[in-house]
Structures are given as C-alpha cells and as structure tokens.
Amino acid sequence: MRSRIVALLLVVVMVLLAACGTPSKEDVAKKLSDKWNDTKGYEVKATMEIKTGAEPRIYDVVVWYTKPAFYRVNVSQAGSEDSQMIVRNEEGVFVVTPSLGKTYKFQSDWPAQNSQAYLIGALSEDIKADKNATMTEKDKAYIFETATRNNHKKVLPTQQIHVDKKTMLPTHVSIMDENKEEKIRITFGQITLGKERKASDYDVAKDGVDTGKEQAPTDVKKTGLQTYYPSVEWEGVTMDEEQMETENGTRTFMTFSGSKEFSIVQEPAAVADSKIAVSIEGDPVDLGFTVAAVTENSIRWESAGISFFIASETLTTDEMIEVAVSMQAEGMK
C-alpha cells in the first residue's frame, strides 16, 4: 500500500514539474506585450513578400516608432528606387511619395484600428485581442495563430506569428487567406528595442525627408507605363475598356458589369508642383505595396508611376480592397 502511495506521489510530482516547464499562452503573451509595448521606441528592418499576383513581389520595410504614437514606415520595392512612406506625428497621418514629390494628409487614427504585421506592438495587440488565439511550440519558436485586424481581414483573416524563444522577438509573420494559404510574409531582419527618435525626425514638412531611397520627381509620361488589370476571379463579370489621350498621357477606363459592378480609371500620376501636404478624403489602407485612401464607395492610390481609382456603388469596402490588391500588369486571369 505504501509503495502505491509513493508511486502515485511521484507521478503527481512529475506532472507538476512538466507543467511548470511549459509556459501558457497567457504567460508568453504577457511577456511579449511587456517587451514590445513597454519599450520607449524601436526600429525594425524587414522584408515583405506579397504572393497575391502572378509573381511574388518583394519589398524592403523600415519602421521607426517612438512612444506614445509616432510612426514612420518606409516601403520600397526590392531592386527599385521607388518608395513610399507613411508617417504619424502630432499633426496627423501622412503618406509621402518622393518620386512624385507628393504628400497627402489623412484625418485618421491609423494604426490604432488597422494593425499591420510589421508593427510589432500591433502584433502583440492582435494576440491579446483574439480570445480564440492559439499557441504552439516548435523547435526554438512559439507560434501564435490569431485573427488579423487590418483592412484585409475579410480576404486574409488569419496570421501566424513566429516568435524566437530566446530573444522573445518575432522572426516572421505569415498572413493567410481563408484556405490557410500564405499570401503575405513579413520576415524580420533586425529589431532594435529602446530606440527613441526626436519629434523632428517625424516631420514630413522639412526639406530632404530621409526615406532611405530619396529621389527627384520623375516625368512619369516618359516611362512607358503598362496597363494594369484586376486578377480577382468573379464569375459572371464582363469588362469594357476605353482609352483616351490627355496632356498627362493615356487614361484608361475599365467598366465591369454583371455579378459585380465597378469602374477602374488609371493614368500617369502627375508630379506635384509643391511639397505642401494635400488633405485627402478617406482612411489610409495599406495594400502591402502602397498606401491607398478608401471611402465608402471608392479607393485611390498611386504606384509604379500610375494613379489608380476604383469606384462602385455596390462593392463592399473589402471587395474594393480585394480588387486593388489584385491589380497586375499581366492582364485578367
């Protein structure tokens, strides 16, 4: 009888020791929040691979953050001089496109209600916000699977956040569609915590704002721009296309009808006459490769020297974003 009691006690002790060696999801999430959110600032260098088109597109991303709410995110396509920057400072939210000499100002609380995977503080908030988030362990990493909280959440609803057990910093994030197929991957190359910057570093009005890849405005009329088409696969949709010549170049009109009705206008983007920030209607939405302005019935953005505008009275905001993200030069699939 005594031997049975001893054996039972040994089993209990082993179970307790095993439990002590395995941190819970809540324990790890709290450590991440303490480490990522309590820092006075940080700098992140990452790459972003977008797999929504015919060929993957790779972008370099540099993030500055200074507490409590100063952000600067610079995104540039790998191998290209084109870049775009989104900035939040005490005056508001701005999007800067150096190649066009343009700065747009938004009245928005970005990124509070529109988290992005390259903002590590937002990743921590994603974990806390999702009561159904899961955590698994694999080799040297904790892997959190959570719902996304950005403008693509209907199209890309799930993300996996991979965290190094030793450093307690994210190594990469996979953002997936409803079939759990990876569509966007953020790979963190360098994360520096405790990096504070002066408020003046977030000033978009000063001359020579350093985007990392600054260049003079380009004459977009001479660049041989391609026509882009949406690659979304919606049955029962037909397209009519027209073109007209303007003083800025060729303007293309696409009208889609059938089960989905919307219009797309694209033309060479004009170079700004001055560096004064221009207010723009809508909320900023990160398409991955650029930042767009979205309203209830439209979405507009500039990319690759082209100005795009999508309008619809029937598409939802998520559907307009889906069309925008799918735009590519290869033609409709």
N, C-alpha and C positions, 0 to 999 in steps of 0.2 A: 504493500500500500504506500509505504514511504517512498519507494523508488518511482511509483507512478506520479506522486505529487511533485517530486524533484524533476522528473521528465517534463511534466506539464509546465512547471515554472520556467524551465529552460526554453521551452517553446515560446512562452509569453515574452521572455526577455529578448529572444531573437527577433520576434515580430516587432517589438518596440524599437529595437536598435535599427532594424531595416527601415521602419517608418521615419525614424529620426534622420536617416541618411538620405531621404528623398524629399526635397522641398516641395511644398504645394504650389499650385498655380498662383494662389493669392500671395504667397511669400515672395515668389520670384517677381511677380508683377509689381509689388510694393518696392522691391529693391531697384527695379528698372525705373519706376517713377521717381524715387528719391535721387537716383543718379542722373537721369536725363532731364528731369523737370526742375530740380533744385539748383542746377548749375547757373552761374551768372551769365553765361553765354557759351556758344560753341561755334565751331567751324567744321563743315562737312564737305568732303570731296567724294563724289560718287559718279558712277556711270548708270545710265538708264537705257535699257533696251526695250523697244516697243515692237511687238510682233503682230500688230493688227492689220498690217498691209501685206502685199505680196512678198516683200523682202523686209527683214528686220531693220530697224533704224536705231542707231546708237547715238546717245547724247552724253556730253560731259555736264555735270551739275556741280556747282559750288554754292554752298549755303552759308550765310552768316546769320547768327541770331544773338541778340543782346536783350537781356531781361529788362523790362517786362514784356515788351511786344514789338521790338524792332526786328524786321526780317529783310534779308536781301538774298534772292535766289537768281543765279545766273545760269542759263541753259544754252549750250551751243552744240551744234551737230558735229560729231567727230569728223575731222578732216575738212571742216568748213570754217570760214571766218564769220559766218552769220551767227548772231547770238541775240538773246532776249533776256531781259531782267525784270523781275517783279520785286517791288520794294514796298515795305510797310514802315512808315515812320510816324512821327506825331502829327503830321499833316494829312495822312490818309494812305491809300494804296495806289501805287503807280506801276505802270508797265512801260518799260523803255526798250525801244528797238533802235540800236545805234546805226544800223545800215540804212535806215530811213530817216534818222535824225528825229524820231518821234517819241513823245512821252504822253501817255494817257493817264488820267486820274479817275479813280473809281471811288464812289461812296460805298464802302463795303467794310465788313468786319473780318475779311479774309485774314488768317486762315482758321478762325475760330469755328466756323460751321462748315469748313471744306478742307478736311485734313489731307495732307499729301505725304506719300511714303518716304520722301527724302527729308522730311522734318521729323527728327527723332522724338521730339516732345509730343508731336501729334500721334506717333505710333504708340507711345505709352498711353495716351488718352484713348486710342482705339481699343486697346486691351481692356482698360477699365470700363469703357462704355458698353462693351458687349458682354452681357451676363452669360451668354452661351459660348464664350470663347473657350478653346481647349488648349492644353499644353502637353506636348510630348517631349521626350528626351531621345536624342540620337547622337551617339559618339560624344562630341565635345560641345553640343549645342542644345539649347532649349528652342522648341519650335512652337510658336503661338499661331493658332488659326482663328481669325476674327472676321467680323463683317467690316467692310470698308465704309467710310463716312465722307466720301467725296462726291463730285458731280457725276461720276461714272457708276455709282453704286448699283443702279439697276442693270447695267450691262456687265460690270465687273464687280460682283457682290462680295467676293471673298479674297482674303490675303493671308499669306503665311509669312510670319516674321521670324527670322532665324537669328538667335542671339548666342554669342560666344559665352560659354560658361565661365571662362577665366576672366575675361575683361568686362563681362556683362554689357557689351555693346553689340548693336546689330551688325551682322555681316552681309545679309541681303534680305530683300523682301520680294516675294512673288505675288503678283496681283492676278487673279484668275477669273475666268468667265463662269457662267452657271454650270458648265460641264467640267469644272475644275482644271481647265486647260490654261496654262500660264500665258498671259498676254503682255504683261509688263514686268520687267525685273529691274529692281534697283540694287546695285552692288556697291557697298560702301568701301572705298579705298582708304580713307583717312577720316577719323573723327577726333577732334581736339576739344575736350571739355574745358570750361573755365576761361574761354577766350572771349574777352569783352572788347567792344569797339566803341568809339566815340559816336555821339549822335550825328555829328557832321559826316561820318562815313556812310550814313544812310540818306544823305541829302542828294536828291536827283537833280536839283536845280543848279548845282555848282558846275562849272565848266570842267570837262575832262573826267566825267564819272568813269571810274575804272571798272569795266565789265569783265576784264580778263582778256578780251579779244576785241578791243575798240577798233573801229574803222570809220573811214569817212563815208557819208551817204553815197549810195550808188545810183547811177542812172539806170533805173530798172527797165526803161524802154528798150535798152540795147542788149539785154541779157538773153534773148531767145527763150522766153518763158514758155513752159509747157501748159497744156490744159489738163486740169485735174478732174477726176470723176469719183463719185462715191462707189464703194465696193460692198455696201450692205446688200444682203440677199433677201429682198422682199418680193414675194410673188405678186403677180398682177399689177406691176408698176411699169409704166412706159415713160420714155423721155423724148422730149423735143428740144433741139439745140439750135440756137441762133447766135450769130456774131456780128458785131459792128465795130467800126474803127472810130476811135476817139483821139483827142490830142495826146492822151497818155498811152495809147496803144490799143490792142484788141480787147474788147469787152465781150465776154461770153455769157449768154443766158441759157440756163437749163430749166425746163419746166417738167416736173414729174407729176403724173396723174395715175389714177387707178385706186388701188387699195391704200396707198399713201400719197398725199398731195403736198408738194413743196416746191420751192424755186431756189436755184443757186445762181448767184452772179459772181463772176471773178474777172479781175482786170489787173494790170500792173499797178502796184502800190505806189502812190505818189510820195516823193521826198518832201519832208516838212520845210517850210520857209523859215521857221524859227524853232528854238528849243523850249519855248513856253509850253508847259503842260496843258493839254486839252482835256476837259471833262468829257466823259463818255457814259452813255446810258447803259445800265445793266450791271450785273455782277461778274467779277473775274472768274473764269473757269479754266483750269489747267487741262489742256488737251494732251499733255505729255510733251509734244514737240513745240508748243506755243501756248500763250495765254489768250483766251478769247473773251469777248463780252457777250453775255447771254441775257436776254429778256424773255418775257412770256411767249413771244411769237417770233423771235429771231436770234441769230447768233452770228457774230462777225469776228474776224481775226485777220492777221497778216502773217504770211510765212513764205519763205523762198522767193521774196520779192513780189508776191501776189497778194491782193486784197480779196478776201472771200466774204460773202454774205449769204446766209441761208434764211429764208422766211417761210412761215407756214401758219395757217390758221387752225390746222388740225393736228399736227405733230405735237407730242409732248416735249417738254424740255429735254428729257432723257433721250428721246428719239432724235432730236436735232443734234445733240452732242454725239450720238452714235454715228450719224451721217458725217459730221465734221471730222471725227477721229478716223473715219474710213477713207477719207479723200486721198487719192493717189493718182499719179500720172500715167499709170499703165492702162487705164480705161476700166469700164464697168465689167464686173465678173458676171 
